[in-house]
């Protein structure tokens, strides 16, 4: 089964807010901070870590 990433993130985000009930300001700060961090010098490191994590999850060593 193939699920689009945006749908998966939407469901995980909705469940996180529903189950853990974080303050709305914290959700806004995390979303805005992530958006702003994506345009800094740290973006390549974040992308590399995300790709490595994805490859570990999708193709575990045998």
PQR file of N, CA, C, O and H, with PARSE charges and radii, in Angstrom:
ATOM      1  N   UNK A   1       0.846  -1.166   0.000 -0.4000 1.5000
ATOM      2  CA  UNK A   1       0.000   0.000   0.000 -0.0000 2.0000
ATOM      3  C   UNK A   1       0.897   1.236   0.000  0.5500 1.7000
ATOM      4  O   UNK A   1       1.856   1.322   0.767 -0.5500 1.4000
ATOM      5  N   UNK A   2       0.579   2.166  -0.849 -0.4000 1.5000
ATOM      6  CA  UNK A   2       1.365   3.393  -0.954 -0.0000 2.0000
ATOM      7  C   UNK A   2       0.532   4.571  -0.468  0.5500 1.7000
ATOM      8  O   UNK A   2      -0.551   4.845  -0.985 -0.5500 1.4000
ATOM      9  H   UNK A   2      -0.201   2.097  -1.471  0.4000 1.0000
ATOM     10  N   UNK A   3       1.063   5.260   0.534 -0.4000 1.5000
ATOM     11  CA  UNK A   3       0.366   6.404   1.113 -0.0000 2.0000
ATOM     12  C   UNK A   3       1.193   7.653   0.839  0.5500 1.7000
ATOM     13  O   UNK A   3       2.400   7.650   1.083 -0.5500 1.4000
ATOM     14  H   UNK A   3       1.943   5.038   0.954  0.4000 1.0000
ATOM     15  N   UNK A   4       0.574   8.724   0.337 -0.4000 1.5000
ATOM     16  CA  UNK A   4       1.346   9.954   0.117 -0.0000 2.0000
ATOM     17  C   UNK A   4       1.900  10.495   1.437  0.5500 1.7000
ATOM     18  O   UNK A   4       1.276  10.366   2.490 -0.5500 1.4000
ATOM     19  H   UNK A   4      -0.406   8.727   0.138  0.4000 1.0000
ATOM     20  N   UNK A   5       3.070  11.094   1.353 -0.4000 1.5000
ATOM     21  CA  UNK A   5       3.729  11.619   2.553 -0.0000 2.0000
ATOM     22  C   UNK A   5       2.873  12.674   3.237  0.5500 1.7000
ATOM     23  O   UNK A   5       2.784  12.693   4.464 -0.5500 1.4000
ATOM     24  H   UNK A   5       3.577  11.198   0.498  0.4000 1.0000
ATOM     25  N   UNK A   6       2.245  13.548   2.466 -0.4000 1.5000
ATOM     26  CA  UNK A   6       1.438  14.609   3.076 -0.0000 2.0000
ATOM     27  C   UNK A   6       0.271  14.038   3.865  0.5500 1.7000
ATOM     28  O   UNK A   6      -0.101  14.581   4.905 -0.5500 1.4000
ATOM     29  H   UNK A   6       2.317  13.532   1.469  0.4000 1.0000
ATOM     30  N   UNK A   7      -0.314  12.940   3.377 -0.4000 1.5000
ATOM     31  CA  UNK A   7      -1.426  12.317   4.087 -0.0000 2.0000
ATOM     32  C   UNK A   7      -0.937  11.669   5.384  0.5500 1.7000
ATOM     33  O   UNK A   7      -1.589  11.783   6.422 -0.5500 1.4000
ATOM     34  H   UNK A   7      -0.012  12.498   2.532  0.4000 1.0000
ATOM     35  N   UNK A   8       0.196  11.000   5.324 -0.4000 1.5000
ATOM     36  CA  UNK A   8       0.769  10.379   6.511 -0.0000 2.0000
ATOM     37  C   UNK A   8       1.089  11.427   7.573  0.5500 1.7000
ATOM     38  O   UNK A   8       0.769  11.243   8.747 -0.5500 1.4000
ATOM     39  H   UNK A   8       0.725  10.908   4.480  0.4000 1.0000
ATOM     40  N   UNK A   9       1.725  12.535   7.157 -0.4000 1.5000
ATOM     41  CA  UNK A   9       2.063  13.599   8.101 -0.0000 2.0000
ATOM     42  C   UNK A   9       0.821  14.259   8.678  0.5500 1.7000
ATOM     43  O   UNK A   9       0.806  14.638   9.849 -0.5500 1.4000
ATOM     44  H   UNK A   9       1.985  12.685   6.203  0.4000 1.0000
ATOM     45  N   UNK A  10      -0.209  14.397   7.874 -0.4000 1.5000
ATOM     46  CA  UNK A  10      -1.457  14.974   8.347 -0.0000 2.0000
ATOM     47  C   UNK A  10      -2.096  14.091   9.416  0.5500 1.7000
ATOM     48  O   UNK A  10      -2.561  14.595  10.438 -0.5500 1.4000
ATOM     49  H   UNK A  10      -0.197  14.089   6.923  0.4000 1.0000
ATOM     50  N   UNK A  11      -2.123  12.791   9.191 -0.4000 1.5000
ATOM     51  CA  UNK A  11      -2.706  11.854  10.158 -0.0000 2.0000
ATOM     52  C   UNK A  11      -1.883  11.806  11.440  0.5500 1.7000
ATOM     53  O   UNK A  11      -2.446  11.826  12.535 -0.5500 1.4000
ATOM     54  H   UNK A  11      -1.746  12.381   8.361  0.4000 1.0000
ATOM     55  N   UNK A  12      -0.569  11.745  11.320 -0.4000 1.5000
ATOM     56  CA  UNK A  12       0.300  11.717  12.503 -0.0000 2.0000
ATOM     57  C   UNK A  12       0.167  13.016  13.295  0.5500 1.7000
ATOM     58  O   UNK A  12       0.109  12.997  14.525 -0.5500 1.4000
ATOM     59  H   UNK A  12      -0.112  11.729  10.431  0.4000 1.0000
ATOM     60  N   UNK A  13       0.121  14.135  12.591 -0.4000 1.5000
ATOM     61  CA  UNK A  13      -0.052  15.422  13.266 -0.0000 2.0000
ATOM     62  C   UNK A  13      -1.393  15.519  13.977  0.5500 1.7000
ATOM     63  O   UNK A  13      -1.476  15.996  15.109 -0.5500 1.4000
ATOM     64  H   UNK A  13       0.168  14.151  11.593  0.4000 1.0000
ATOM     65  N   UNK A  14      -2.427  15.066  13.309 -0.4000 1.5000
ATOM     66  CA  UNK A  14      -3.769  15.112  13.915 -0.0000 2.0000
ATOM     67  C   UNK A  14      -3.822  14.227  15.160  0.5500 1.7000
ATOM     68  O   UNK A  14      -4.352  14.638  16.193 -0.5500 1.4000
ATOM     69  H   UNK A  14      -2.360  14.679  12.390  0.4000 1.0000
ATOM     70  N   UNK A  15      -3.277  13.018  15.067 -0.4000 1.5000
ATOM     71  CA  UNK A  15      -3.251  12.121  16.222 -0.0000 2.0000
ATOM     72  C   UNK A  15      -2.408  12.702  17.360  0.5500 1.7000
ATOM     73  O   UNK A  15      -2.780  12.594  18.529 -0.5500 1.4000
ATOM     74  H   UNK A  15      -2.847  12.684  14.228  0.4000 1.0000
ATOM     75  N   UNK A  16      -1.282  13.313  17.018 -0.4000 1.5000
ATOM     76  CA  UNK A  16      -0.437  13.907  18.043 -0.0000 2.0000
ATOM     77  C   UNK A  16      -1.142  15.024  18.791  0.5500 1.7000
ATOM     78  O   UNK A  16      -1.059  15.105  20.017 -0.5500 1.4000
ATOM     79  H   UNK A  16      -0.980  13.401  16.068  0.4000 1.0000
ATOM     80  N   UNK A  17      -1.832  15.879  18.064 -0.4000 1.5000
ATOM     81  CA  UNK A  17      -2.555  16.973  18.717 -0.0000 2.0000
ATOM     82  C   UNK A  17      -3.730  16.423  19.514  0.5500 1.7000
ATOM     83  O   UNK A  17      -4.011  16.902  20.613 -0.5500 1.4000
ATOM     84  H   UNK A  17      -1.899  15.814  17.069  0.4000 1.0000
ATOM     85  N   UNK A  18      -4.411  15.432  18.978 -0.4000 1.5000
ATOM     86  CA  UNK A  18      -5.585  14.867  19.645 -0.0000 2.0000
ATOM     87  C   UNK A  18      -5.201  14.110  20.926  0.5500 1.7000
ATOM     88  O   UNK A  18      -5.886  14.221  21.943 -0.5500 1.4000
ATOM     89  H   UNK A  18      -4.183  15.042  18.086  0.4000 1.0000
ATOM     90  N   UNK A  19      -4.108  13.345  20.872 -0.4000 1.5000
ATOM     91  CA  UNK A  19      -3.736  12.504  22.005 -0.0000 2.0000
ATOM     92  C   UNK A  19      -2.925  13.242  23.064  0.5500 1.7000
ATOM     93  O   UNK A  19      -3.136  13.037  24.260 -0.5500 1.4000
ATOM     94  H   UNK A  19      -3.552  13.255  20.046  0.4000 1.0000
ATOM     95  N   UNK A  20      -2.003  14.095  22.638 -0.4000 1.5000
ATOM     96  CA  UNK A  20      -1.103  14.742  23.596 -0.0000 2.0000
ATOM     97  C   UNK A  20      -1.551  16.132  23.996  0.5500 1.7000
ATOM     98  O   UNK A  20      -1.094  16.661  25.009 -0.5500 1.4000
ATOM     99  H   UNK A  20      -1.832  14.262  21.667  0.4000 1.0000
ATOM    100  N   UNK A  21      -2.434  16.728  23.222 -0.4000 1.5000
ATOM    101  CA  UNK A  21      -3.009  18.052  23.496 -0.0000 2.0000
ATOM    102  C   UNK A  21      -1.955  19.109  23.833  0.5500 1.7000
ATOM    103  O   UNK A  21      -2.003  19.716  24.903 -0.5500 1.4000
ATOM    104  H   UNK A  21      -2.806  16.298  22.399  0.4000 1.0000
ATOM    105  N   UNK A  22      -0.984  19.333  22.900 -0.4000 1.5000
ATOM    106  CA  UNK A  22      -0.001  20.395  23.158 -0.0000 2.0000
ATOM    107  C   UNK A  22      -0.666  21.764  22.992  0.5500 1.7000
ATOM    108  O   UNK A  22      -1.685  21.881  22.311 -0.5500 1.4000
ATOM    109  H   UNK A  22      -0.946  18.840  22.031  0.4000 1.0000
ATOM    110  N   UNK A  23      -0.100  22.782  23.604 -0.4000 1.5000
ATOM    111  CA  UNK A  23      -0.661  24.125  23.419 -0.0000 2.0000
ATOM    112  C   UNK A  23      -0.546  24.553  21.950  0.5500 1.7000
ATOM    113  O   UNK A  23       0.398  24.169  21.261 -0.5500 1.4000
ATOM    114  H   UNK A  23       0.727  22.687  24.157  0.4000 1.0000
ATOM    115  N   UNK A  24      -1.486  25.327  21.490 -0.4000 1.5000
ATOM    116  CA  UNK A  24      -1.503  25.763  20.099 -0.0000 2.0000
ATOM    117  C   UNK A  24      -0.263  26.578  19.750  0.5500 1.7000
ATOM    118  O   UNK A  24       0.238  26.491  18.628 -0.5500 1.4000
ATOM    119  H   UNK A  24      -2.254  25.639  22.051  0.4000 1.0000
ATOM    120  N   UNK A  25       0.236  27.368  20.696 -0.4000 1.5000
ATOM    121  CA  UNK A  25       1.423  28.174  20.415 -0.0000 2.0000
ATOM    122  C   UNK A  25       2.640  27.287  20.153  0.5500 1.7000
ATOM    123  O   UNK A  25       3.502  27.638  19.348 -0.5500 1.4000
ATOM    124  H   UNK A  25      -0.171  27.439  21.607  0.4000 1.0000
ATOM    125  N   UNK A  26       2.712  26.128  20.836 -0.4000 1.5000
ATOM    126  CA  UNK A  26       3.839  25.221  20.632 -0.0000 2.0000
ATOM    127  C   UNK A  26       3.783  24.592  19.237  0.5500 1.7000
ATOM    128  O   UNK A  26       4.809  24.462  18.569 -0.5500 1.4000
ATOM    129  H   UNK A  26       2.011  25.843  21.490  0.4000 1.0000
ATOM    130  N   UNK A  27       2.601  24.212  18.811 -0.4000 1.5000
ATOM    131  CA  UNK A  27       2.429  23.660  17.461 -0.0000 2.0000
ATOM    132  C   UNK A  27       2.851  24.703  16.427  0.5500 1.7000
ATOM    133  O   UNK A  27       3.567  24.384  15.477 -0.5500 1.4000
ATOM    134  H   UNK A  27       1.768  24.318  19.354  0.4000 1.0000
ATOM    135  N   UNK A  28       2.408  25.947  16.610 -0.4000 1.5000
ATOM    136  CA  UNK A  28       2.749  27.012  15.668 -0.0000 2.0000
ATOM    137  C   UNK A  28       4.255  27.274  15.649  0.5500 1.7000
ATOM    138  O   UNK A  28       4.837  27.455  14.580 -0.5500 1.4000
ATOM    139  H   UNK A  28       1.826  26.205  17.381  0.4000 1.0000
ATOM    140  N   UNK A  29       4.889  27.295  16.819 -0.4000 1.5000
ATOM    141  CA  UNK A  29       6.339  27.540  16.888 -0.0000 2.0000
ATOM    142  C   UNK A  29       7.112  26.413  16.201  0.5500 1.7000
ATOM    143  O   UNK A  29       8.070  26.678  15.476 -0.5500 1.4000
ATOM    144  H   UNK A  29       4.417  27.147  17.688  0.4000 1.0000
ATOM    145  N   UNK A  30       6.712  25.173  16.419 -0.4000 1.5000
ATOM    146  CA  UNK A  30       7.411  24.050  15.790 -0.0000 2.0000
ATOM    147  C   UNK A  30       7.249  24.062  14.271  0.5500 1.7000
ATOM    148  O   UNK A  30       8.211  23.811  13.545 -0.5500 1.4000
ATOM    149  H   UNK A  30       5.934  24.957  17.009  0.4000 1.0000
ATOM    150  N   UNK A  31       6.045  24.350  13.789 -0.4000 1.5000
ATOM    151  CA  UNK A  31       5.826  24.403  12.345 -0.0000 2.0000
ATOM    152  C   UNK A  31       6.599  25.560  11.711  0.5500 1.7000
ATOM    153  O   UNK A  31       7.251  25.384  10.682 -0.5500 1.4000
ATOM    154  H   UNK A  31       5.264  24.554  14.379  0.4000 1.0000
ATOM    155  N   UNK A  32       6.525  26.732  12.320 -0.4000 1.5000
ATOM    156  CA  UNK A  32       7.234  27.891  11.781 -0.0000 2.0000
ATOM    157  C   UNK A  32       8.743  27.702  11.884  0.5500 1.7000
ATOM    158  O   UNK A  32       9.478  28.047  10.960 -0.5500 1.4000
ATOM    159  H   UNK A  32       5.995  26.876  13.156  0.4000 1.0000
ATOM    160  N   UNK A  33       9.203  27.157  13.002 -0.4000 1.5000
ATOM    161  CA  UNK A  33      10.633  26.912  13.159 -0.0000 2.0000
ATOM    162  C   UNK A  33      11.166  25.921  12.139  0.5500 1.7000
ATOM    163  O   UNK A  33      12.249  26.121  11.589 -0.5500 1.4000
ATOM    164  H   UNK A  33       8.605  26.876  13.753  0.4000 1.0000
ATOM    165  N   UNK A  34      10.428  24.869  11.882 -0.4000 1.5000
ATOM    166  CA  UNK A  34      10.847  23.904  10.868 -0.0000 2.0000
ATOM    167  C   UNK A  34      10.882  24.511   9.478  0.5500 1.7000
ATOM    168  O   UNK A  34      11.783  24.228   8.689 -0.5500 1.4000
ATOM    169  H   UNK A  34       9.548  24.707  12.329  0.4000 1.0000
ATOM    170  N   UNK A  35       9.892  25.351   9.182 -0.4000 1.5000
ATOM    171  CA  UNK A  35       9.835  26.012   7.879 -0.0000 2.0000
ATOM    172  C   UNK A  35      11.034  26.957   7.706  0.5500 1.7000
ATOM    173  O   UNK A  35      11.671  26.977   6.653 -0.5500 1.4000
ATOM    174  H   UNK A  35       9.160  25.581   9.823  0.4000 1.0000
ATOM    175  N   UNK A  36      11.328  27.730   8.745 -0.4000 1.5000
ATOM    176  CA  UNK A  36      12.449  28.667   8.660 -0.0000 2.0000
ATOM    177  C   UNK A  36      13.798  27.954   8.672  0.5500 1.7000
ATOM    178  O   UNK A  36      14.741  28.408   8.026 -0.5500 1.4000
ATOM    179  H   UNK A  36      10.811  27.713   9.601  0.4000 1.0000
ATOM    180  N   UNK A  37      13.898  26.853   9.393 -0.4000 1.5000
ATOM    181  CA  UNK A  37      15.145  26.097   9.464 -0.0000 2.0000
ATOM    182  C   UNK A  37      15.484  25.453   8.124  0.5500 1.7000
ATOM    183  O   UNK A  37      16.656  25.209   7.835 -0.5500 1.4000
ATOM    184  H   UNK A  37      13.132  26.484   9.918  0.4000 1.0000
ATOM    185  N   UNK A  38      14.490  25.179   7.317 -0.4000 1.5000
ATOM    186  CA  UNK A  38      14.713  24.537   6.021 -0.0000 2.0000
ATOM    187  C   UNK A  38      15.458  25.440   5.053  0.5500 1.7000
ATOM    188  O   UNK A  38      15.964  24.961   4.038 -0.5500 1.4000
ATOM    189  H   UNK A  38      13.538  25.377   7.552  0.4000 1.0000
ATOM    190  N   UNK A  39      15.539  26.737   5.340 -0.4000 1.5000
ATOM    191  CA  UNK A  39      16.198  27.676   4.437 -0.0000 2.0000
ATOM    192  C   UNK A  39      17.525  28.170   5.013  0.5500 1.7000
ATOM    193  O   UNK A  39      18.007  29.235   4.626 -0.5500 1.4000
ATOM    194  H   UNK A  39      15.128  27.126   6.164  0.4000 1.0000
ATOM    195  N   UNK A  40      18.119  27.410   5.931 -0.4000 1.5000
ATOM    196  CA  UNK A  40      19.384  27.816   6.529 -0.0000 2.0000
ATOM    197  C   UNK A  40      20.508  26.898   6.061  0.5500 1.7000
ATOM    198  O   UNK A  40      20.307  26.023   5.219 -0.5500 1.4000
ATOM    199  H   UNK A  40      17.728  26.545   6.246  0.4000 1.0000
ATOM    200  N   UNK A  41      21.682  27.112   6.619 -0.4000 1.5000
ATOM    201  CA  UNK A  41      22.839  26.276   6.284 -0.0000 2.0000
ATOM    202  C   UNK A  41      22.682  24.855   6.824  0.5500 1.7000
ATOM    203  O   UNK A  41      23.431  23.963   6.428 -0.5500 1.4000
ATOM    204  H   UNK A  41      21.846  27.823   7.303  0.4000 1.0000
ATOM    205  N   UNK A  42      21.729  24.634   7.714 -0.4000 1.5000
ATOM    206  CA  UNK A  42      21.502  23.300   8.270 -0.0000 2.0000
ATOM    207  C   UNK A  42      20.652  22.408   7.364  0.5500 1.7000
ATOM    208  O   UNK A  42      20.532  21.207   7.607 -0.5500 1.4000
ATOM    209  H   UNK A  42      21.120  25.359   8.035  0.4000 1.0000
ATOM    210  N   UNK A  43      20.069  22.990   6.327 -0.4000 1.5000
ATOM    211  CA  UNK A  43      19.175  22.239   5.448 -0.0000 2.0000
ATOM    212  C   UNK A  43      19.839  20.995   4.832  0.5500 1.7000
ATOM    213  O   UNK A  43      19.208  19.938   4.811 -0.5500 1.4000
ATOM    214  H   UNK A  43      20.166  23.966   6.129  0.4000 1.0000
ATOM    215  N   UNK A  44      21.074  21.072   4.336 -0.4000 1.5000
ATOM    216  CA  UNK A  44      21.692  19.862   3.784 -0.0000 2.0000
ATOM    217  C   UNK A  44      21.859  18.744   4.820  0.5500 1.7000
ATOM    218  O   UNK A  44      21.684  17.568   4.502 -0.5500 1.4000
ATOM    219  H   UNK A  44      21.587  21.930   4.353  0.4000 1.0000
ATOM    220  N   UNK A  45      22.195  19.111   6.049 -0.4000 1.5000
ATOM    221  CA  UNK A  45      22.347  18.102   7.098 -0.0000 2.0000
ATOM    222  C   UNK A  45      21.002  17.471   7.443  0.5500 1.7000
ATOM    223  O   UNK A  45      20.919  16.267   7.683 -0.5500 1.4000
ATOM    224  H   UNK A  45      22.337  20.067   6.308  0.4000 1.0000
ATOM    225  N   UNK A  46      19.961  18.281   7.467 -0.4000 1.5000
ATOM    226  CA  UNK A  46      18.626  17.760   7.751 -0.0000 2.0000
ATOM    227  C   UNK A  46      18.177  16.825   6.636  0.5500 1.7000
ATOM    228  O   UNK A  46      17.618  15.759   6.891 -0.5500 1.4000
ATOM    229  H   UNK A  46      20.029  19.260   7.272  0.4000 1.0000
ATOM    230  N   UNK A  47      18.429  17.237   5.395 -0.4000 1.5000
ATOM    231  CA  UNK A  47      18.038  16.399   4.255 -0.0000 2.0000
ATOM    232  C   UNK A  47      18.801  15.080   4.243  0.5500 1.7000
ATOM    233  O   UNK A  47      18.228  14.024   3.973 -0.5500 1.4000
ATOM    234  H   UNK A  47      18.883  18.103   5.187  0.4000 1.0000
ATOM    235  N   UNK A  48      20.090  15.147   4.537 -0.4000 1.5000
ATOM    236  CA  UNK A  48      20.899  13.934   4.581 -0.0000 2.0000
ATOM    237  C   UNK A  48      20.407  12.981   5.672  0.5500 1.7000
ATOM    238  O   UNK A  48      20.314  11.773   5.455 -0.5500 1.4000
ATOM    239  H   UNK A  48      20.555  16.004   4.756  0.4000 1.0000
ATOM    240  N   UNK A  49      20.096  13.531   6.839 -0.4000 1.5000
ATOM    241  CA  UNK A  49      19.573  12.699   7.924 -0.0000 2.0000
ATOM    242  C   UNK A  49      18.237  12.086   7.589  0.5500 1.7000
ATOM    243  O   UNK A  49      17.975  10.933   7.932 -0.5500 1.4000
ATOM    244  H   UNK A  49      20.171  14.513   7.015  0.4000 1.0000
ATOM    245  N   UNK A  50      17.378  12.852   6.913 -0.4000 1.5000
ATOM    246  CA  UNK A  50      16.067  12.331   6.521 -0.0000 2.0000
ATOM    247  C   UNK A  50      16.213  11.211   5.489  0.5500 1.7000
ATOM    248  O   UNK A  50      15.506  10.206   5.556 -0.5500 1.4000
ATOM    249  H   UNK A  50      17.591  13.789   6.634  0.4000 1.0000
ATOM    250  N   UNK A  51      17.128  11.388   4.538 -0.4000 1.5000
ATOM    251  CA  UNK A  51      17.346  10.355   3.524 -0.0000 2.0000
ATOM    252  C   UNK A  51      17.933   9.086   4.143  0.5500 1.7000
ATOM    253  O   UNK A  51      17.543   7.976   3.783 -0.5500 1.4000
ATOM    254  H   UNK A  51      17.702  12.205   4.484  0.4000 1.0000
ATOM    255  N   UNK A  52      18.868   9.258   5.071 -0.4000 1.5000
ATOM    256  CA  UNK A  52      19.465   8.102   5.742 -0.0000 2.0000
ATOM    257  C   UNK A  52      18.413   7.357   6.561  0.5500 1.7000
ATOM    258  O   UNK A  52      18.346   6.128   6.524 -0.5500 1.4000
ATOM    259  H   UNK A  52      19.185  10.160   5.363  0.4000 1.0000
ATOM    260  N   UNK A  53      17.601   8.098   7.292 -0.4000 1.5000
ATOM    261  CA  UNK A  53      16.546   7.468   8.079 -0.0000 2.0000
ATOM    262  C   UNK A  53      15.538   6.743   7.217  0.5500 1.7000
ATOM    263  O   UNK A  53      15.068   5.662   7.571 -0.5500 1.4000
ATOM    264  H   UNK A  53      17.656   9.096   7.322  0.4000 1.0000
ATOM    265  N   UNK A  54      15.207   7.336   6.086 -0.4000 1.5000
ATOM    266  CA  UNK A  54      14.264   6.700   5.164 -0.0000 2.0000
ATOM    267  C   UNK A  54      14.850   5.420   4.591  0.5500 1.7000
ATOM    268  O   UNK A  54      14.152   4.413   4.477 -0.5500 1.4000
ATOM    269  H   UNK A  54      15.590   8.214   5.798  0.4000 1.0000
ATOM    270  N   UNK A  55      16.125   5.452   4.230 -0.4000 1.5000
ATOM    271  CA  UNK A  55      16.737   4.240   3.670 -0.0000 2.0000
ATOM    272  C   UNK A  55      16.861   3.139   4.724  0.5500 1.7000
ATOM    273  O   UNK A  55      16.748   1.958   4.396 -0.5500 1.4000
ATOM    274  H   UNK A  55      16.693   6.270   4.323  0.4000 1.0000
ATOM    275  N   UNK A  56      17.088   3.505   5.960 -0.4000 1.5000
ATOM    276  CA  UNK A  56      17.166   2.499   7.038 -0.0000 2.0000
ATOM    277  C   UNK A  56      15.811   1.851   7.253  0.5500 1.7000
ATOM    278  O   UNK A  56      15.719   0.638   7.446 -0.5500 1.4000
ATOM    279  H   UNK A  56      17.180   4.465   6.226  0.4000 1.0000
ATOM    280  N   UNK A  57      14.763   2.655   7.220 -0.4000 1.5000
ATOM    281  CA  UNK A  57      13.412   2.119   7.451 -0.0000 2.0000
ATOM    282  C   UNK A  57      12.967   1.274   6.260  0.5500 1.7000
ATOM    283  O   UNK A  57      12.379   0.208   6.441 -0.5500 1.4000
ATOM    284  H   UNK A  57      14.838   3.640   7.063  0.4000 1.0000
ATOM    285  N   UNK A  58      13.245   1.745   5.046 -0.4000 1.5000
ATOM    286  CA  UNK A  58      12.765   1.036   3.861 -0.0000 2.0000
ATOM    287  C   UNK A  58      13.608  -0.176   3.483  0.5500 1.7000
ATOM    288  O   UNK A  58      13.068  -1.166   2.988 -0.5500 1.4000
ATOM    289  H   UNK A  58      13.723   2.611   4.899  0.4000 1.0000
ATOM    290  N   UNK A  59      14.908  -0.121   3.704 -0.4000 1.5000
ATOM    291  CA  UNK A  59      15.806  -1.210   3.326 -0.0000 2.0000
ATOM    292  C   UNK A  59      16.676  -1.604   4.516  0.5500 1.7000
ATOM    293  O   UNK A  59      17.863  -1.276   4.534 -0.5500 1.4000
ATOM    294  H   UNK A  59      15.346   0.682   4.107  0.4000 1.0000
ATOM    295  N   UNK A  60      16.126  -2.293   5.503 -0.4000 1.5000
ATOM    296  CA  UNK A  60      16.933  -2.673   6.658 -0.0000 2.0000
ATOM    297  C   UNK A  60      18.047  -3.652   6.239  0.5500 1.7000
ATOM    298  O   UNK A  60      17.862  -4.447   5.318 -0.5500 1.4000
ATOM    299  H   UNK A  60      15.163  -2.559   5.489  0.4000 1.0000
ATOM    300  N   UNK A  61      19.204  -3.588   6.921 -0.4000 1.5000
ATOM    301  CA  UNK A  61      20.294  -4.519   6.591 -0.0000 2.0000
ATOM    302  C   UNK A  61      19.872  -5.961   6.863  0.5500 1.7000
ATOM    303  O   UNK A  61      19.099  -6.246   7.778 -0.5500 1.4000
ATOM    304  H   UNK A  61      19.355  -2.942   7.670  0.4000 1.0000
ATOM    305  N   UNK A  62      20.406  -6.858   6.037 -0.4000 1.5000
ATOM    306  CA  UNK A  62      20.024  -8.266   6.161 -0.0000 2.0000
ATOM    307  C   UNK A  62      21.110  -9.091   6.780  0.5500 1.7000
ATOM    308  O   UNK A  62      20.945 -10.299   6.954 -0.5500 1.4000
ATOM    309  H   UNK A  62      21.034  -6.627   5.294  0.4000 1.0000
TER
END
